């Protein structure tokens, strides 16, 4: 039997079931090692970084968090304004999807799918 308790010390508005759901979501994201999953703020800076992102991109969470996501684009795509266009579409529509070459650790490029 689950008991719903209102609030937690960290978030007094969160119910026990909300907290359980948030914890399950976090476990899912952290367990996905075959996918680079990370959250951006509205300006495009990395807020979260999962183990899959570390494995695929080659950057630790400490190295990636705070970095602007345009860092993962090729020089050509950055010059063409691709990161700004992607962020604008994601903000306006709630989603952006593409497949293109992306930059990883030590400037290695590889094909990559992107969903924002």
N, C-alpha and C positions, 0 to 999 in steps of 0.2 A: 504494500500500500504506500502510495506517495502522499506526503503531506505538503501542502503549499504553505510556505511561510512568507509573509510580506517582508520585503527588504533584506538587504545584506549590509554588512558594515561598509563595503565598497560602493554599493549602489542601493540606497534605501528605497528606491522606486521599483526595484527588480523583485519579482516573486521567486520563490524556490524553483518553480517549474521553468521560469525564464532563465534562471541561472544554470539549471541543468541543461537546457537547450543550448545556451551559449557555450557551456563546457563541451558538449557533444560536438558542436560546430567547430570549436577550436581543435579538438582531437582529430576530426576529419581533415581539416586543413593541414595540420602538422603531420598527419600520417600519409599525405599524398606526396610521395617522393618521386613520382614519374611526371609531375607537373610543377612548373614554376608558378606559384600562387602568391601574389603580393597585392597589397592595397596601396592606392595612391591617394594623396589629398587632392583637393580641387585644383591646385596649381601644378600637379604632376610629380610631387615628391613622394618617394617610397616611405610608407608608414609601417608596413609589416612585410615579413620575408619568411617563407616557409622552407623546410629542409629540401624540398624539390627544387626551389629556386636556387638554393645554395649549390646543389648538385649540378643542375643544368647550366646556370649562369657562371658558377665558379666564384661567387662572392659570398662572404659570410654575411650574416644579418647585420653585424656591426659595420661592415663596409658598405652595405647597400642602403640601409635605412638612412633617410635624409637626402639621398642622391636623387637628382631629377631623372625621371624615366627616359628622357631623351638620350641619356648616356648609353642606353642599350640599342640605339638606332645607328645605322651606318652613317658615315660622314655625308654621303650623297643624300640620304633620306633627311638628315637634319638640315642640310642646305636647301632642300626642297620644301621644308616646313612640315614634313610628315608628322612629327610628334605633336605639334600645335594643332594640326588639323584633326588628328586622332582624339586628342583631349577635348577639343571643341565639340566634335560629334558625340563623344561619350557623355559630356555634360548636357548637351541639348536633347539627346534621345535616350539616355540611360544605358547606352551600349555602343561598343565599337568592336568590330571583328575584322581581322586581316591576316594574311600570311605573307611573310617577307623575310629577308635576311636580317638577322639581329646580331648585335655585338655582344660577346660574352667576355669572360676573363681574358686578360692579356690581348684584347682586341681581336680574338678569333671570331669570325663570322660564321653563322650557320643558319639554315632555314628554320623558321619558327612561326608558329601560329600565335596570334594575339587576340584575346577577348577582353574587352574592358567593360 
